[in-house]
Amino acid sequence: MNVKLPADGIYRIKIKHGLNNELISQEKIQGKEGDNILNVYVNALEKSSYRLELSTENHELIGATAFSKL
């Protein structure tokens, strides 16, 4: 995932189930201001729809996208 972050700091990457919004996983990462390439591992997920969210350490949403694992 390629993201442009507003400032240096700690961010959260969350994977939620697309049907019921259940939190599947959450990881804290250290990001730098500007462009960042973040690896998100989804091999262990079951076949379904998911929502990938990026937020600040305080859970303020920066961006989100949906994806399906077939």
N, C-alpha and C positions, 0 to 999 in steps of 0.2 A: 504494500500500500504506500503510495507516495502522497505525503501531506505537507502543507505549508503551515508551520506553527507560528503563532504570534509572538512567542517569547521563549527563552530557555526555561526549563522547569520539568516537573514530574507530571505525566499525563497518564490517563487510563484508557486501555483498549478493552472494550466489552463486546462479547458475543452473546446475543439474546436470541431465543427461539422466535421465529417469525410469526408463529400462530398464537402463542399465549404470552409473549414478551418475557418469558422466564429467563433469568440470567444463567447462561451456560458456563461462561468463564470470564475472568477479569484479570488483567495484567497491568502492572505499573511499569512505565518506561521513562527513561530520561531523554527528553527531547531538546533540540536546539532551535533557536529562532531561525525561521526560513525553511527551506526544503529538507525533508527527512524521508528516508525510505524505511518503513517499518514492516517486519515480517510477522504475518499472522498465520499460525499453523491450524489447519482445519481437517487434517486427515482422520483424526479420531472422531469427528462428528458423524452422526447418522445422516442418512439421506433425508433432507427436509429443507425448509426455507429458514433463513437466519437474517438477523440485523446486526451489522457491525457498527459500533459507536466509538467515537473518540471524544474524550472529555478531559477537562482539567482535573487536577487532583481533588478538587472540591465538587466534582460531578457536574460542572457546567458544560453542557453539550457544545462541542465545536463542530462536529459533522457526523453524518451517518449515511450508511448505504445498505441496501439489501442484496443478498445473494442466495443462491440455491446450490445445494450439494446433490448431485445426481448419482 
